[in-house]
Amino acid sequence: MARNKANAGGRHGRHTEKEQVSIEEITALAFGVAIAIVASLLILQLFNNVSNTAPSSCSFAVGVSCSDLVLSSNSTSTEFAILGTNAQEYPITALSLSVGLDGQVSRTQCTTGKIRPGQTFVCFGKLSNFQKPGYPASGNLTVHVGYCGFNGGDCATAQPQNFIGTYTAPTSRFLKPHIGLQLLAPNGKVNGDWPINASFDIFGYTLYLGTITVIPHNGMAPTVNYSGPSISSLNVSVSTLANDCAAMLNVTYANQTGIGIVELNATNYTGSNYQLSGNTNSNCYQLSNTTKTVKVSGQNNTAGVFLLSNVSINISSTGGYNNLAVFNSTATVKIAGNNNNVTFFGSNVALDITGTYNMVKLINSRLLNLTAGGNNNLIVLYNTTVFYQSVTGVNDVIQNT
């Protein structure tokens, strides 16, 4: 009965819809086909195939086409992902997926928003029962949608529709690379609430999980609220950095962890040269595009600096025991002082260290050039790419985390 409704909706206004096909829809159709092919190749890189097993396959009788399906297993759970395409003449919305395995059914959310004809979507979730790698699984798939073809493609009046399919797939060994949690926060917003989109990137697609809101409180730890379709599976913890200049969020979902940095309690700074020349100061500054240099010559200072463009950071030989956190920066950094603690978040950095006993941490950054000629320095890299390095100092250590 539901299928007949879908067909009837497709006939309503069909000539008008075809006559008004936009360049956007044609492009989306071509992109959907191309990305489906690419995604199939990516799957082979993301997961170890189990030898002597048939390749995975999935199909639907009507409504959507299935490009690929993956079942993957780690030591505690079995997870699944499918890549599909809207095969209808009208958009679909409010997608979710039910997967049946050994009499159990698991339901999960899919890509949110309107999925136009020919556009792709991704669904990712966890099965309630664990299967060992190599297990030849098979079962039913149901894509639950709101079908927008009942009133000329108006998704505001979308009607519930189920598209039924089947699958067979070996359970592969689960690998994490290229499936990461994305934390997207606006840049340049000072002393306000921070909405952050938490989402998975799988098959090159973004699957929305929830919204995290960070509410700063001057001189105190921020409040963290979050909501969304998969929020019950999200775990969010927060710690403050550089004397409450910023909050670092650790977000965990389905064995994946993401780190995000948001700005707190900052003061706008518009000068061309920012200096820490005194002792025992604490500052949080949002620098403008006119700021070109940061000079540190004092001691025992704590500062959080948010940079927007190319900046030169120089800690002179008299600069010692300073705690400096640099966010969202493209910077050339020279450290000639001793016993400084400098941390970079989301930055592109060229680093030259000639001092001693300094600790430099780079998180979610790119180390374009590293020269270390001082002694007993520690460089800690977390999710950071190094393009060139020359370490000639005594007891200098590079630690990858």
C-alpha positions, 0 to 999 in steps of 0.5 A: 500500500505504501509503495502504491502511494509513493508511485502515485506521489511520483505521478503528481506534478511529474511533467512540471518537476522534469521541466524544472530540473535545476543545474543543482539537481543534475550536479547532485545526481552526477556527484552522487554516482561518482562519490558512490564509486569512490566510497566503495574504494575507500571502504577497502582502505578503511577495513581489513577484508577477511579472507575466503569470504564473499563480498558484501552486498545490499539491495532494495526493491524500491525507493533507495539504492544501496552502494555498499554496506560494511559490518565491522567488529572490534573486541566488544561490539559490531558496527555497521554502515551503509552508503545509499542513494535516493532513487525517487523522483522527489526528495526524502527526509528524516532518514533512519535505518533498521538492521536485522541480525540473528533476530535482533533489530538495531535502529540508527539515524542517517544523514539529516536534512533533505536528500534530493533525487540522486543524492547520497546518504550514510547511516552508521550505528552499532548492533546489540550483539557481537560477532567475531570477524569473519562471521557471514552475516545476513538479514533485512534492512529498512530505510525509514523516510519521510517521502516528499513526493505527495505534494510536489516535493514539499518536505513539510508535508512528507509522508512516512515511507519504508523501503525494504531491502536485504544484505549479506556481508562478512564481519570485517576487523574494525579499524579506526583510521579515516572515521573521525569525530568533527567538532566545528566551532565558529572562530572570532566569537568572544564571550558568548555561547558556543554551539558546536556540531559533533558529527562522524565523517565516514565514507567522506560524508558527515553524519550529524550526532548532536549540538554541544553548547559551551557557556563561559563563566568569567573566572570559572569553568564553563557549563556544557550542554548538548542535545541531538539525535544520538546524544545518549551515546555521546560523552562530553568532558571539558577542561580549561586551558591558559587560566580559563582562556579556552575550553578543551572538549573531549567528545567520545562516541562509539569508540571514537574520540574528538578534541575541540577548542573553544575561546572563553573570556577573551579581550579584543586586542588591536595593536600590531605588537603584543608583549609579555614583558612583565612578570606574573601576568594573566591575559586572554586576547583575541588578536586582530589581523593587524597584529603581526608579532607576539614578544615574550621577555618576562617570566611566570606569565600565563596567556591565551592568544587567539590569532587570525593570520600570520604572526611571529612569536618570539620568546627571548632569552630572558623569557622563562617559566611562561605558559603560553597557549596559541589557538587557530594560528599560522605562526613562525615561532622562535624560543630562545628562553628556558623552561617555557610551556607553549601549546598550539591548537589547530595551528600551522607552525614553523618552530625553532628552539634554541633554549633549554627545558622547554615543552612545546605541544601541538594538538590537531596542528601542522608542524611545517618546519622544526629545528631544535638546537637547544638542549633537553626540550620536549616536543609533544605531537597529538594528531599533528603532521610534521613536514620537516624536522632537524633535531641537533640538540642534546636530549631533545625528544619528540613524542608522538601521542 
